[in-house]
Amino acid sequence: MEKTISKKENQQYTEVSEYINKVLSLIEKEAITEEEAQWITKETVDGFREHVNPGFLEYRKTVTVDTQFAAVEWSDEGSCFRDVNGKEYIDCLGGFGIYNVGHRNPKVVKAVQDQLKRQALHSQDLLDPLRAMLAKILADITPGDLKYAFFTNSGTESVEAALKLAKMHSDRTTFISTTRSFHGKSLGSLSGTAKGIFRKPFLPLIPGFRHVPFGDIDMMRKTFETCAMVGEDVAAVILEPIQGEGGIILPPDGYLKQVRELCDEYETLLIFDEVQTGMGRTGKMFAAELYEVEPDILCLAKAFGGGVMPAGAIVANEKTFKSLFDNPFMHTTTFGGNPLACAAAIATINVLIEENLPARAAEIGDYFLAGLKEAAAEHGDKVMEIRGKGLMIGIEFHKDEVGYALSKGMFDEGILVAGTLVNSKTIRIEPPLTIAKEEVDKVVATFKKVLDTL
């Protein structure tokens, strides 16, 4: 029996439909008017306050000058994005490391559009070709004998998959992570994340996680020894080769190789979380290559989808991955490895290789780092340290307030930077690997200008 729609429901749906059509017409436009820009800004601010999260508006007020908190991004290209009013910003946050090949890289966009003409998502049951082809490509470019891939949608999903794979590999349930680490915020990955403010509301988390100081190989060894003595042998160590959210923390010389040796000694898996360091960011395709260490599982996301599609992956060697051979449905994801995401990832890897972007990141990163250090040379009372590898750079201040003030000043001048989630005294510089030298010069000059006024 057909259900009738009430007059009230009909009016409600009519109003919603009118609103939707207005939004769709704006999406369709290549350019918007000043009046439309004002409407978009008002709807965005009101929407965040009433329906998304008013806390994000309060956050924006702390990191921008008063007139800029309601800046609404609208378009992007290359190393920059523009707000609805047409103001252009050089993006040195890069979506926390998403835009390695630039904003809307035309080769990545084309691959996604071409795939969309034929098929968007897969049936879930048949063999989908791009997943197989992307997995082969990853086996070819990742270090050592990493061979099998499982695809995800995000970084925290990649970490979850890695943790589950490590649990299936043996009957061990203990994991070692490090202080100041960040591995995501879903319950499994949050168990590896070290920031107390993110963890406390959700305790108890997944049992079996131990945290040791990053870079302290003696404490790592003692933890291994203690776990073995009490019958809680370590299943895996999970590390970021360079800690991102922890404040761009570089490992001590030889540390990662020593961790690898410990893992081999205790027949423990080594998981490298390269969600932020991977895809050319540090001057090599993967930071594992930078430190000449081969993990058993490598986690990828963020830049893996080329800044166009959400995409992630884990890549593991056969001895580790074979736990999933008997039942490939032990861990699944509806959208992971979908044709659009795979097309984006394949095109992204192609751009990285053809344009030699990892090597460019190393070269431009050295230039950027030298410029920032020179600009801060007379401000030792404000700036504690500037460090990094490739185009993964951190500027650490003596006080949080200085970092916030610098972020505000630079944003007002058209440069987007932001702090890290675990170490609020450090702001990150993670622009696209395609950033022009002239843009680097502008960022450095702006950094010096704002620093001089603080």
N, C-alpha and C positions, 0 to 999 in steps of 0.2 A: 504494500500500500504506500503510495507516494506521500511523503511528509511535506506539509505546507510550511513555508517560511513566514514567520510573523512580520507584521508591518515594521516593528522595531528592528528586527534582524535585517530586514531588507534595506532599511535606511542606513543601518550600521555598515553593511557590506558595500552599499553604494558610496558612502563616505571613504571607506578604506580603499575601494577601487579607484576613486578619483585621486587619492593621495599617491597610490602606487603608480598610476599613469603619469603623474607629475614627476615622480622620482625617475621613472624609466625614461621620460623625455629628456631629463637633465643628463642621465647617463649617456644618452644617444648623441648629445650635442658635442661638437668639437670645441666650442667656445661658449662661455656663459656671460650674461650681462652683470653689471654691478648690482642691480636689484636682485637677480637670482643668487648672486654670491652672498648677499645679506640674508636672504631666506635660508640658504643652505647652512650658513653659520648659526643662525638662530635655532633651526631645527636640530642641528648637531649638538649644540650645547644643551638645549632642552631635553633632547633624547638621552644624552649621557646622564643628565641629572635625574630624570624621571624613570628611565627604562634600562640603562646600561649599568652605570655605577657612578654615583656622585663623587666617590672617593678619587676617581681618576681626574676629575676636574680640579680637586684640591691639590693633587700631585702636580698637575700642570702649573698651578699658581706658584708652587715652590721652586720650579725650575725655569721660569720665564719672568720677564718683567710684566707688570700688571696688564698692559695693553696687548700682550702677546699670548696670554694663556689660552685664549679661544681660537688660536690659529688652527685652521682646518685644511688638511692637505687634500689636494685635488688631482694633481697630475705629476708625472715623473718621467725622467729620461736621463740616460748617462749617469753622471755622478750627482745629479741634483733632483729635487722635487719642488713643486710650486704649490702655494696655498690657493684658496679660492679667489683671493684678490690679486693673484698673479705674482706675488713676491716669490723670488727664487732663493732656495737654500742649498748650500753644498752639504751633502749628507755624509757626515763623518761618524754617524752611529751605524748606518747601513743596516737598519733593522736587526741590530745585535749580530751582524755578520751574515745577512741574507744575500746582499747584492754584490757578490764577488765579481760577477761578469757585468755589473752595471744594472741600472734600472731599465726594465723593459728591453733587454738586449734583443735586437731585431731577429737574430738567428734563433733564439730560444722562443720568442713569440711566434715566429713563422712555423717552427716545428709543432707547437701546440695547436696553432690554427689549422695546419695541414692535417693533423691527427683528428681534430674535432670535426672536420668535414666528412671523415669516414666513420669514426666511432669514438665516443667520449669515455664510457666506462665499459668494463668487461663483464661477461656473464657469470663469473666466479667459478664456473665448472670446467669450461674448455681450456685448452692451452692458449695463452695470450702471448703473441710473439715478442712484443717489446720488452716484456719482463725478462724473457730468456736472453734477449740480445743485450739488455742493460747489465744483467748479471755477468755475462761473458766479458763485457767491457770492464766491469769492476774487477773481475778476476785478473784481467790483463794489467791493470794499472795500479792495483793495491800492492803493498810490499809483501815479500815472502811468499808463503804458500796459501794465502787467503784465497778461497775458491768459491764458496757458496754464499749467496745473498738472500736475505729476506727483507722485503720492502715495507716501509711504514709511512706515516704522514707527518711525523714531527720528531724532535729530538728526544723528548721524554718517552715516546713510544719505542724509539730505537734502543734506549737504555733498558726499558722493560723487557724487550725481546732478548737483549744480551743477558740480562740477569736470569731469565727463565731458561735460556739455552745452557747457561753455566750450571744451573740447578739440575737440569736433565743429564748433563755430562757425567755427573758422579752423584754419590749419595751425600756429599758434603753440603752444608747449609751456611757456612760462615763466609762473609765477604769483608774485605778490607777496603775502605775508602780513605780519604784524607781530609784534614781540616781545610776550610775555605773552598772546598769543592762545590760544584753545582752540576747536578746531573738531571734536573727536571723536578716537576712538582706532583706528578702522579705518585701513588703511594709507594710503589716499588722503587722508583728512581729517587723519590724524596728521602727514602731510607739511606741512600748513598749521599745525598746532599747534606752539607754541613751547617748551614745557617739555622741557628736555633729558632729565630722568629718565624721561619717557614715551617718548622717541624713541630713545635710545641702544641699547636691546636689539634694535631692529628695523631699524637702519641696514644697508644703504642703503635709504632710503624712495623714494617716487616722485621721479624727477629733475625739476629745473627750478624748484624753489621757492626764493625769496629772502625773507629776513625783514628788515624794517626797523623801527626804533623807532616804536611807535604814537604818533601825534600829531606826528611830525616830517615836515612836508610837504616840506622841503628835501631830506631824505634820500630820500624817496619819488621826488621829481623826478629826483635824481641817478641813482637806480636805473633809472628809466625811460630816461634818456638813455644810460646805460652799456649797458643791454640792447639798445637800438636800434643803438648803435655796433658791437656785436659780433655783430649778426645774430640776437639771441635776444629778439625783440620779445615784449612781455608779452601773454599771452592774457587774463588777468583779475587783478584785485585782489580779495582776499577779506578782509573786515573784519567784526568785530562793532561795530555803532555805539557801543555801550557794552561794554567788555570785562567779562565776567562772572567767569569763573574766574581772570582776571588780577588780580582784586581790586576789582571795580566801578570801573573806570577810565573817567572821562568824557573825551570828545574835547575838545581845545582849540576855542575859538570859531572857526567857519569852516572847520575842518579837513576835515570830511566833504565840504563843498561843493567845496573845493579838490581833493580826491581825485577827485571826480566830473569836474571840469574837466580834470584830468590824463588821466583815462580817455578823455574825449571827444577830447582833443588827439591822443592816440596810438591812437585807435580800439580801445580796450581795454574789455573788459566789467568791470562793477562788481558784485560779489556781496556782498550783505549777509547775514551769518549772524545771523538774528534768532530762533534757536532759544530763546534765553533772554530776549531783549528784546521779542519779539513778543507778540501777543494781550493788549494793554492794560497790560503790566507797567510801562512807563515813563511812563504818563500819556497816551499816545496808543495807538491800536490797534497801530501799528508805530512803532518808534523812527525809521524813515526819515522819517515825518511830523514827528516832533519836531524833526528837523534840516533838514527841507525838501529832502531829497535823494531822487532816484529811482534805485534800482539797476536793473540789467538782469536780475538773478536775486535772488529773496528766498527764504531758507531758513527753514522753520518746523518745530517739533516741540514737545516738552515739553508746554506748556499747550494745544497744538492739539487734543488729544484730551479736554480737559476734566477731566483727572485721573481718567478712567474707562477710556479705551482708549489703548493705544500708537498714536500717529498722528503723521505728519509730512508735509511737502509742500515742493516748490519751486514758485515761481510766476515765470514769465519773460515778457518781451515777445516779440512774434512774430518779430522779426528774429533773436533768439537761439534760440528754441524750434524754429523751422522746420527745423533740422537733423534733427530726429526725425520729420519728416513722411513722408519717403520710406520709412523703415523704423521703425515704432513699437516694434519688438522689439529695437532696439539697446541699450536699457536697460530692464529689467523687474524686478519684484519680486512674489513670490507673494502676499503678504498686504497690501502697500501699497494703500490705497484700498479695503479690503474694506468691505462694507456696514455692519458694526458700527462700525468706525472712522469712516466717513463720517457716520453718524448722530450719533455723539458730537461730531464736529467741527462739524456744522451746528447742533446744539443749543447748543454752547459759544459759537459766534459770536452766536447769538440772545440768549443770556444776557448776553454782553458789551454788546450793543447795547441791549437792552431795559432793563437795569439801569444803563446808562451807567457801566460799571465802569472804562473807561480814565480818564475824568474823575475818578471817585472815587479811583482810584489816585493821581492827581496831588494831590488835596486831602488825603487821608489820609497820603500820603507826605510832604508838607510838614509836616504836624502831627507825624508820627513822627520825622522828621529833626530838627525843632526840639527835641522832647522829649529825644532821645538826646544832642544837643549840649549842652543845658542840664545834663543829668545828668552829663556828662563834663567840664563846665567846670573843675572843680577837680582834674582828673586828667590834666593835660598831660604829666606824666612817664610816664604809661601809654598814653594814647590819642594817636596821632599825628594822625588826621584821621577825620571822619565825613562821608561824601559819598554822593550818589546822585541818582536821578531816579525820581519816582513811588515805587512800592514795590519798588525795586531799590536797596538801601542797603548800603554797606560800612562796617565799623568797622575801621580799621587801627591796630595797636598798634606800639609801638617794638620789642617783642620777641615772638617766637612764643609764648614761655611764658605771657605775659600773656593772649593770646588763648585758648590751651588752657585755662588756669585759669578764665577767664570762661565759656567754653562749658560746662565741668564744673559750675560753680556755678549757672548758669542752668538747666541740665538737671535738676539736683537740685531746683530750685524749680519745675519743670514748664514750662520754656520750651526748645524745641529751636532751637538755632542751630548753625552749623557753619562751618568755614573754607572757603576756596576752593582749588581743586586746583592752581593755578599760583602763587598768592601766599599762603603759609601764615600771614603776619602779619595777614591780613584775614579777618574773619568776615562772613558775609552775613546780611542781613535780607530775606527774600523770602516774606512770608506771603501767604495768599490775598488777592485784591483785595477780598474781602468782609469782611475782618477788622473787627470792631466797634471803635469808639473806646475803649470800656471795656477791651477786650483790649489795645489799643495802650498805654493807661495802665498796665496791669499789667506789660507787657513793659518799659516804660521804668522803672517803679519797681523791678522786679527787677534790671534792668541796673545801676541806681544802687546798690542794696543790695549786689549782688555786687562791684561795682567798689570800693565803700567798704571791703570786707573784704580785698581783695587786697594 
